[in-house]
Amino acid sequence: MDFLIATHNMKKRAELERILKPIGVRVLLAEEAGVELTDVEETGVTFEENAFLKADSGCKESGMPCIADDSGLAVDALDGAPGVYSARYAGEHGNDEKNNELLLKNLSDIPMDKRTARFVSTVCCCFPDGRHMTVRGECEGKIAFEPAGEGGFGYDPLFLPDEFPGKTMAQLTAEEKDSISHRGKALRLLAKKLEEEQKNKQTDLTAIQKEMEKQLETLREERIRQYEAYAEGMTDQECYLKVKKEINQKIDKIQEKYERLLTITTEDGELMKEIQVVKQEAEQAEVFDKMTRHIAETFIDEVIIYNAEKIEIRFLFDDLIAEMTEKIEREEKEDVAV
């Protein structure tokens, strides 16, 4: 499945890709997806609100599922600052060096035991059908007195995670960072939610398919009864009206089930093959409806004599379908020629 990422940060993209790729999610930047996204003003007062604003905008503009996150650093000694203003803490958006300098300046008189902080990441995924899911991950640690390490970005060179004493986030390997990072935790929660949703969709699909099978079986039985009734002496007009009314009602019900099935599986590329099977059944039912009405109108005796024992639990024998389709097309051409 392809998901759009509402970010231009290549390092963040790489982190998202490492965690979501194993569950079958391919992450794409806007330029990779061939779309242009509007820069969203982060007017929310919480990480959750900002993540939703970005994901919702990206989803609506692209028509694709869109993932966005709002991450930041919350320092206890600074009453939670920089918080949602982490990326522009020093005034200029995305200037990591100035942001880190200001943070160290504001903590200059704070001893190590009071420099507790946490990275927070809220990830939101919005879908074209209006659904969205939000997850939150946190990583506890302290703020160092000076930067260290070449990896990572943002406040990584200053953040000392509790899980790796003596190392900043910027000194960890990608695997180590993924195992403890706030974004890694949030993305794993997102992956879990996506997998659960996939299972729920599969359950819904199975239930709908069983219900459709019952509807189709009823339709088959009804057709058999119609043939039998015709063979027992119904008038031409009675048979035609009965076929037209009842078959169309059944076809409408099948189509309704099919549309419902499409609705719950729109975002699930893995289920499209199963959807196509249902689609083929619905289309074949429509072809059969046309053939049935043709039979009622033209009184083809050799088809009418088929009874319940000779008709398999399918719409018609393949050869009968081919024969009748050919006959219908030939007669339609003859009508046009006349």
N, C-alpha and C positions, 0 to 999 in steps of 0.2 A: 504494500500500500504506500502511496506517495503522500507525504505530509509536508506542507509548507512551514518554514520557520520564519517567524517575524523578527529577524535579526540580520545584520550585516557583519557580525563578529565571527570571523572564521574559526577562532579558537573555541568559541561557544558552539559553533556548528559541529566541530570535530568531537566535542564532548557529547553532544546530543546524539551524533551518529554512532559512537561507540556503544552507547547504552541501548538505543532503540533498534539498531540493526538486527540483533539476535531475535527479535520478535516479529521480523518481517516488515519493519517500517523503514522506508527510504526517505531521508530528510532532504529537502531542497530549499535553497535560498531563492528569493524572488527572481533573481536574474536567471537562475537555472530552470525555473518553472516558466519563464517567459512572461512574467507579470510585473507590474510596477505598483509598489505599495506606497500609500500615503504615510508620511511620518506622523505618528500618533502622539498627541500631547498627553503626557502622563499626569493627568489631573487627579488621580486617585490618592487617597490618604493612607491606603494600605497596599502591601505588595499584591494582594489578591485582586484588588480593583484595577491596578495598573496592568497586571498580566491579562486580565479579561479584556480590557480596552484594546490592547494590541492584538490579541488572538482573534477577537470578534471582528475587528477592522480588516485584518488580513484575510480571514475566511470569506467575508462578504465581498471583498475586492477581487479575490482569486477564484472563488467557487470551490476551493479545496479545503480539506481539514487543515487547520492552522494551529501551530504550537507557538506559544510565546511565554516568556518568563519575566518576572521582575525579581531581581535579586539585590541584596544589599547587606551591609554590615550594621549590626546593632551593638553598640558599646554601652555597657551598663553604667560606667562612670559619666557618660555623656547623655544619660537619660534616653538611650536608644538611638541616638544619632550615630552616623549619618542617616540611617534608615532608608526611607524611600528616595532620599536625595543623594544616595551614595555615589551615583555616577557623576553628579554635578556638585559635589560637596564643596569644592573650592571655587565654584562659579562657572567654570568651563566644562561642558559636558564631555565625558570620556577622557579627561586629562588625568591619567593614573598617577603620574609623578606629583602633580600639584595636590591631588586629593590625599595622597599618602603623607606629603609634607605637612599639610594642614592638620591631619589626624595626629601626627606625632607632636605637633606644636600644642594642640589642645589637650594632649595627655602628658605633657612634659613633667608635671609635678605628681603624677599618679604612679604609685609603686606597683610592682608586678602583680601582687596578690589582688589588687583592685582593678586590674586591666582586663577583667573578664569580658568576653564578647561572644558573638555568634554570627556566623554567616546564615542568612535566610534566603531561601529560594522558593518562590511560588510559581508553579507551572500550570498554565491553563491551555486546554485544547478545545477549540470550537469546531463544530461540524456544520456543513451546509444546511442540514435539516433543523438547525436551531439548538441542538443539544450542546452542552459543554461540560467539561469536568475539570476540577481544580485540585491540585495536590500541593503539599508544602513539606519542605525538608529543611532541617537545621543542622549545623555543625558547630559544636561548642569549642571554645578555645580562649586564648589570650592575645593581646596585642604586644608585639615585640618592641624593643626600644630602637631598633634600626632594621631596615630591609635586608633580606637575604634570599638568594635564589634567583634563577633566571627563567624558571618556568611559570606557567599560569598567567594571570592578568589581574587587573584591579588591585585589590588589597592583599592579594596572595603573598607578596613578599613580606608583609608585616604580621600575618595571621599565624599563630602557633596552635595547631589543632591538638586537642587533648589526646587523641589516639596515637599521635606520633611526637612524643616529647622531644624537644630540642630542634625540631625541624619546622620551617614555615611551609605553608601550602606551596610556595614557589619552588621548594626543594624536593617535593615529592614526585615520584614517577606518575605517569598518566593512570596506571592501574591503581596505585596507592590513593591517588586523589579521588578517582571514581568510587573507591570503596568507602570513603568517609565524607565526601563533599556534600554540601547542602543540595547542590543541583543534582548530583548523582543519586542522592536519597529520594529527591522529588521525582526524578525521571524513572527510578525503579518502581515507585508507587504508581506513576502514570502507566508504565508498562504493565503492571499488575492489573490495573483497572481496564486497560484495553483488552487484555487477555480474558478477563472476566466478562466483559461485554461481548467478546467474540463467542464465548461459550453460551451466553444467554441468547445471542442471535441464533446460534445453532439449534438451541432448544426450541425457540420460537419457530424457526424454519421447519423443524420436524413436526411440530404440532399442526402447523398450517398445511404441510404436505399431506399429513394423514387426513385432515379435514377435507382437503381437496380431492383426495383419493375416494373418499366416501361420496362426495358430490359427483365425481366422474362416474363412479359405479352406479349411482342412482340414475344418472343420465343414460348410461348404457342400457340399464334395465327398462327405462322409459321408452327408449327407442325400440327395444324388442317388443314391448307391449303395443307400440304404435303399429309396427309391422303386422303383428298378430291381429290387431283390431282391423286393420285394412284388409287383411286376407279374409277376415270373417264377414266382410260385406259392407263396410262403411262406405258411404257415398264419397265420391271424389271431393266434393266441397267440404264435407265433414272432416275427412282425413287431412286435407290441406290446411284447414284452419287449426286443427288440433296440433299438427306438426309445427306450424308456424308459431303458434302461441307458446307451446310448452318447450320446444327446443330453444327458442329465443330467451325464455326465462332462465333455462339452465345455463345457456351460454353467458348470460349476464352475471349469474352467480359465480361461474368459473372466472370470468374476467375480474370480478370484484376481489376474489381471493388472490388472483395473480397480481393485481395492483397493490394489494396489501403486502404481499411478499416482496415486491420491488421496494416498497417504502422502507421496510425494516432491514433491507440488505443493500441499500444504495451505496454505502461506504465500504462494503465488504467484497473486494475483488475475488477473494478465494471462493465465494459462494456463487459466482456468476454462472459457472457451468451448470449447477443445479437449477438456477433460475431459468436457464435456457431450455432445460428439459420441460419445465412447467410451461414456458412460453410456447414451445412446440406443441404441447398437448392442447393449449388453448387455441392456437392457430389451426390445429387439425380438427378441433371441435367445430370451428367456424366453417372449415371446408366441408365437414360432414353435414353441417346444417344446410349448406347450399345444396349438397347432393341429395339430402333427404327431401327437401322441398322440390327438387327436380324430379325425384322419384314419384312424389305425390301428384305432381302435375302431369307427368308423361306416362304413368302407369307401367313401369318396367316390371313385368311379372317375374322375371328370373331373379330379381333382387328381393322382391316382396316375400318369396317363399322361404327365405332363410329364417329359421326359428332359433329359439334360445339354445338348443343343443348344438347347432352348427356355427353359432357366432361366438368367437373367442372373446375373452375379457380384454378387448382392445376396441378402438373405435370401429375398425373394419379390417379385413384381411388386406395386406399390402397390395395384392394383385387386384382386389376389388376396387381399392382406392384409385389405383392407376387406371383401371378400366373405366370407372365412372368419371374420373377427372378428364380423361381423354374424350369421352363421349360428350361431356358438358361443353368442353372447349370446341369440339367439332361442330356441335349444334349451334353454339353461339356465333361461330364464324359463318355458318350457313345463314343464320338470321341476319347478320350484318350484310352478307352478300346479297340477300334478297332485298 
